[in-house]
Amino acid sequence: SLLRLIGSLPFGAAGMLGALGGRLMYLGNGRTAHTVRTNLALCFPEIDDAERGRMARANVVETGRTLAQMVNIWASSRTDWGKRVDGEAFVASGRALLQRGNGLIVALPHLGNWELIAYLVTRIGPTTALYRPPRQAALDPLMRAGRGRSGITPVPTDRQGLKAMHAALKRGELIVILPDQVPKGGGASGVVAPFFGHPAMTMTLLGRMARRNDSPVLFAYAVPGDLAAQLRFEEL
């Protein structure tokens, strides 16, 4: 019922409802708030407790806002979500890189609302993306349906999925990777690298695929807002 409610709201109203949920999550001091506070203490030990508290609250509120707006996108039958992002320069840059003939890797980290970018990447060219089911099982069919409307071809995070990704690059097409996930298989498919001074298991898939296929990489994220998002991107 909650998912249907969020899906029926205007985009801005869904974000406001999600932000309210984020405030309640923060006040409830549950797992999400605890994880955010722990990470901020590890990454920014020089900041005082009051400032870290403000950062933690803002983080949880924006997490709630973004999740609600993602559900709003998945549950809607609309396909013009790319208009909420000023993405013309991103699309033009992607098309220019794709013309090199070695495919294109778009790296979308878990920052902002990457579902909005999904409706832009398919304007660049045929797109294949790795798909990992969400932890919340109720979101899985909703997510699949929403991403299907964007035109992206999802493939599983297994050997067959990786073969499909390599094949797409060989065809000169575009693939999408969320590069900041803990790699499946641990040390077999990742490397421990320093992150804010702490060792973190880091995915190597993106770098290996780029080298193997000599493919350019376009790193992008959408800074969230109530009504729209600001897209930022850079060729790596």
C-alpha positions in Angstrom: 0.0 0.0 0.0 2.8 2.4 0.8 4.6 1.6 -2.5 1.3 2.3 -4.4 0.9 5.6 -2.5 4.4 6.8 -3.3 3.9 5.8 -6.9 0.7 7.9 -7.2 2.3 11.1 -5.9 4.0 13.9 -7.9 7.8 13.5 -8.0 8.3 16.4 -5.5 5.6 15.2 -3.1 7.2 11.7 -3.1 10.5 13.3 -2.2 8.9 15.2 0.6 7.3 12.1 2.0 10.6 10.2 1.7 12.4 13.0 3.5 9.8 12.8 6.4 10.5 9.1 6.5 14.2 9.8 6.7 13.7 12.2 9.6 11.7 9.5 11.4 14.4 6.9 10.7 17.0 9.3 12.2 15.0 10.0 15.3 14.4 6.2 15.7 18.2 5.7 15.8 17.9 2.4 14.0 20.4 0.5 11.9 20.6 3.1 9.1 21.3 6.0 11.4 23.9 4.0 13.4 25.7 2.9 10.3 25.9 6.5 9.0 27.2 7.8 12.3 29.8 5.0 12.4 31.0 5.7 8.9 31.2 9.5 9.5 33.3 8.9 12.7 35.7 6.7 10.7 36.0 9.0 7.7 36.0 12.4 9.5 37.5 11.9 13.0 38.6 15.6 13.1 34.9 16.8 13.0 33.2 17.4 16.4 30.2 15.3 17.4 27.7 18.1 16.8 28.8 18.6 13.2 28.8 14.8 12.5 25.3 14.6 14.0 24.1 17.3 11.5 25.8 15.5 8.6 24.3 12.2 9.7 20.8 13.6 9.9 21.1 15.2 6.5 22.4 11.9 5.0 19.5 9.9 6.4 16.9 12.5 5.3 18.3 12.6 1.7 18.5 8.8 1.6 14.8 8.7 2.4 14.0 11.3 -0.2 16.0 9.6 -2.9 14.5 6.1 -2.2 11.0 7.5 -2.3 11.7 9.3 -5.6 13.1 6.1 -7.0 10.0 4.2 -6.1 8.0 7.0 -7.7 9.9 6.4 -10.9 9.6 2.6 -10.8 5.8 2.7 -10.1 5.0 5.3 -12.8 4.1 4.5 -16.4 5.9 7.7 -17.5 9.0 7.4 -19.6 10.1 11.1 -19.7 12.1 11.1 -16.5 15.2 12.2 -18.2 13.7 15.7 -18.6 14.1 16.2 -14.9 17.9 16.3 -15.4 19.8 18.7 -17.6 21.5 15.9 -19.5 22.0 17.2 -23.0 25.8 17.6 -22.4 26.0 14.2 -20.9 24.2 12.6 -23.8 26.4 14.4 -26.3 29.6 13.4 -24.5 28.4 9.8 -24.4 27.6 9.7 -28.1 31.0 11.1 -28.9 32.8 8.5 -26.8 30.7 5.7 -28.3 31.7 6.7 -31.8 35.3 5.6 -31.0 34.0 2.1 -31.6 35.0 0.3 -28.4 31.7 0.7 -26.5 31.2 2.8 -23.5 31.2 2.1 -19.8 29.0 4.4 -17.7 29.9 4.2 -14.0 27.0 5.3 -11.7 27.9 5.3 -8.0 25.3 5.0 -5.2 25.1 8.8 -5.0 21.9 10.8 -5.8 19.2 9.4 -8.0 20.8 7.2 -10.6 17.4 6.0 -11.8 16.9 9.4 -13.5 20.2 8.8 -15.4 18.8 5.5 -16.7 16.4 7.4 -18.9 19.4 9.3 -20.4 21.9 6.6 -21.1 19.5 4.8 -23.5 19.4 8.0 -25.5 23.2 7.5 -26.1 22.7 3.9 -27.4 21.6 0.4 -26.6 22.4 -0.2 -22.9 23.1 -3.3 -20.8 23.3 -3.1 -17.0 24.2 -5.5 -14.2 21.2 -6.2 -12.0 21.3 -7.3 -8.4 17.9 -7.9 -6.7 17.3 -5.5 -3.8 17.3 -6.6 -0.2 13.7 -5.7 0.2 11.9 -8.4 -1.9 8.8 -6.3 -2.3 10.8 -3.8 -4.4 12.1 -6.4 -6.9 9.1 -6.6 -9.3 8.6 -2.8 -9.1 12.3 -2.2 -9.8 12.3 -4.6 -12.8 9.2 -3.0 -14.3 10.6 0.5 -13.8 13.9 -0.2 -15.3 12.3 -2.1 -18.2 10.5 1.1 -19.2 13.8 2.9 -19.4 14.9 0.6 -22.2 17.9 -0.8 -20.3 18.6 -4.6 -20.7 19.3 -6.0 -17.2 21.6 -9.0 -16.8 22.4 -10.9 -13.6 25.6 -10.4 -11.5 27.0 -13.9 -12.5 29.2 -15.3 -15.2 26.5 -15.2 -17.9 25.8 -11.5 -17.0 29.5 -10.7 -17.3 29.6 -12.4 -20.7 26.7 -10.3 -21.8 28.4 -7.1 -20.7 31.6 -8.0 -22.6 29.5 -8.9 -25.7 27.8 -5.5 -25.5 31.1 -3.7 -25.5 32.3 -5.8 -28.4 29.2 -4.7 -30.3 30.2 -1.1 -29.6 27.3 -0.6 -27.2 27.0 0.9 -23.8 27.1 -0.8 -20.4 26.3 0.5 -16.9 28.1 -0.5 -13.7 27.5 0.7 -10.2 31.2 0.5 -9.2 30.9 1.0 -5.4 29.4 -2.3 -4.5 31.3 -4.9 -2.5 32.4 -7.4 -5.2 30.8 -10.8 -5.3 33.4 -13.3 -4.4 35.5 -10.9 -2.3 39.2 -11.1 -3.0 38.7 -13.2 -6.1 37.1 -10.2 -7.8 38.3 -7.2 -5.8 41.2 -5.6 -4.1 41.6 -4.1 -0.7 42.3 -0.4 -1.2 42.5 2.6 1.2 39.3 4.6 1.6 39.4 7.6 3.9 42.4 5.9 5.5 40.7 2.6 6.1 41.0 -0.7 4.1 38.0 -1.3 1.9 37.2 -4.2 -0.4 37.0 -2.5 -3.8 35.6 -3.7 -7.1 38.1 -4.3 -10.0 35.5 -5.3 -12.6 35.2 -1.8 -14.1 38.9 -1.4 -14.6 39.3 -4.9 -16.0 36.5 -4.5 -18.5 37.8 -1.1 -19.6 41.3 -2.4 -20.2 40.2 -5.6 -21.9 38.0 -3.8 -24.4 39.8 -0.5 -24.5 36.5 1.2 -23.6 36.2 4.8 -22.4 34.5 5.3 -19.0 32.0 8.0 -18.2 31.5 8.6 -14.4 28.2 10.3 -13.6 25.8 11.1 -10.7 22.7 13.2 -10.2 22.6 15.5 -7.2 19.1 15.1 -5.8 16.5 17.9 -5.3 12.8 18.2 -4.6 11.8 18.8 -8.2 14.8 17.9 -10.3 18.4 16.8 -10.1 21.7 18.3 -11.3 23.7 15.9 -13.4 27.5 15.9 -13.0 29.8 13.7 -15.2 33.4 13.3 -16.1 35.4 11.0 -18.4 37.8 8.8 -16.5 
